[in-house]
Amino acid sequence: MDWRADHGEPGWPTFLYGVPLGGDRVLLEETSLARRPGLPLAVLRRRLAARLAHHGVAVPPDAVTEKVSFPVDTPRHRAPGVLGFGAAAPLVHPATGFSVAAALRLAPAVAAALAAHLPADPDAALAAARATVWPPAARVVHHLRRIGLEAMLRMPPERVPDFFAVFFALPERRRWSYLTGRDDLAGTARTMGALFAAAGWELRARLVLPALLPPARPAPDPAPHVVPGIAPNG
Ligand SMILES: Cc1cc2nc3c(=O)[nH]c(=O)nc-3n(C[C@H](O)[C@H](O)[C@H](O)COP(=O)(O)OP(=O)(O)OC[C@H]3O[C@@H](n4cnc5c(N)ncnc54)[C@H](O)[C@@H]3O)c2cc1C
């Protein structure tokens, strides 16, 4: 997670997400986490090209490309007669975009809840499955995570990397609870408390106020930015 602005652009900060895939292959993604609305893919492509050029990394012409854009603030699924599961639930963590581990962990319990009532009573099966996906603690944790997302969306762009730096300086068990414990209300609250304690006063105000404010308004379109040798539309 490389926050250096080696892409040479001002504005909403993005980072390079680098994952070794094995076999001399590496995934390199310019990532915006998160923005309302999402940063246009053309901006991310342009920044990635500039960042890699800055480091003298030549991208092979046959490199596989991935275009990624997904919401992290979908409302909880409440359609009648339907169980929202996976990204549709949403099990997506509003601060990370991850959902796969939560879905895998919940799947056997949801299947068992359904099986306990089917085929005799589909309504009871749905109610039991919903209660498994959204116990009260998970609802509160999801609400707290969305407040965290709003705090980030309201940060001045230059403060976003500092916010992540404070979070990643927390003890591992605190980070682990916040990132993985979707029904661990005590752990999530302790992590938020630890983040507050570790932050300076300005960041503290930015962490608390979003709980009292409406959702952050959409950010304006990023200004076109011309990088020498790279077309503005990527
Ligand atoms: C590049 C990338 C990296 C990621 N890395 C991670 C990671 O490391 N860890 C992690 O946890 N998450 C990661 N995510 C996010 C994760 O992949 C998604 O949250 C996850 O795939 C959601 O799974 P899902 O099955 O719920 O939904 P989806 O994968 O969106 O599957 C939904 C399926 O339903 C189909 N569908 C939609 N509407 C209908 C309809 N009306 N009728 C029938 N079918 C329909 C769609 O075509 C799709 O096949 C990453 C995502 C991307 C793009």
The ligand as an ORCA input file, in Angstrom:
! r2SCAN-3c Opt
* xyz 0 1
  C      -9.718     -6.936     -8.231
  C     -10.545     -7.243     -7.003
  C      -9.898     -7.679     -5.879
  C     -10.630     -8.004     -4.748
  N      -9.961     -8.484     -3.667
  C     -10.674     -8.930     -2.620
  C     -10.016     -9.566     -1.523
  O      -8.793     -9.728     -1.514
  N     -10.777     -9.999     -0.492
  C     -12.137     -9.848     -0.486
  O     -12.789    -10.268      0.464
  N     -12.784     -9.230     -1.488
  C     -12.092     -8.774     -2.566
  N     -12.749     -8.179     -3.587
  C     -14.205     -7.982     -3.497
  C     -14.887     -9.310     -3.749
  O     -14.374     -9.879     -4.944
  C     -16.391     -9.117     -3.882
  O     -16.890     -8.459     -2.728
  C     -17.046    -10.503     -4.031
  O     -16.701    -11.042     -5.286
  C     -18.537    -10.425     -3.928
  O     -19.011    -11.758     -4.157
  P     -20.516    -12.051     -4.432
  O     -20.603    -13.464     -4.899
  O     -21.345    -11.658     -3.268
  O     -20.927    -11.054     -5.595
  P     -20.384    -11.015     -7.154
  O     -19.011    -11.590     -7.188
  O     -20.697     -9.668     -7.575
  O     -21.351    -12.094     -7.794
  C     -22.726    -11.804     -8.029
  C     -23.137    -12.626     -9.224
  O     -24.549    -12.473     -9.423
  C     -24.788    -12.212    -10.779
  N     -26.023    -11.437    -10.843
  C     -26.187    -10.142    -10.528
  N     -27.474     -9.801    -10.681
  C     -28.117    -10.909    -11.071
  C     -29.486    -11.203    -11.378
  N     -30.430    -10.285    -11.287
  N     -29.793    -12.460    -11.742
  C     -28.838    -13.423    -11.817
  N     -27.533    -13.208    -11.534
  C     -27.193    -11.962    -11.168
  C     -23.595    -11.441    -11.288
  O     -23.439    -11.568    -12.695
  C     -22.466    -12.159    -10.527
  O     -22.003    -13.289    -11.214
  C     -12.041     -7.843     -4.737
  C     -12.695     -7.408     -5.891
  C     -11.964     -7.120     -7.005
  C     -12.713     -6.685     -8.242
*
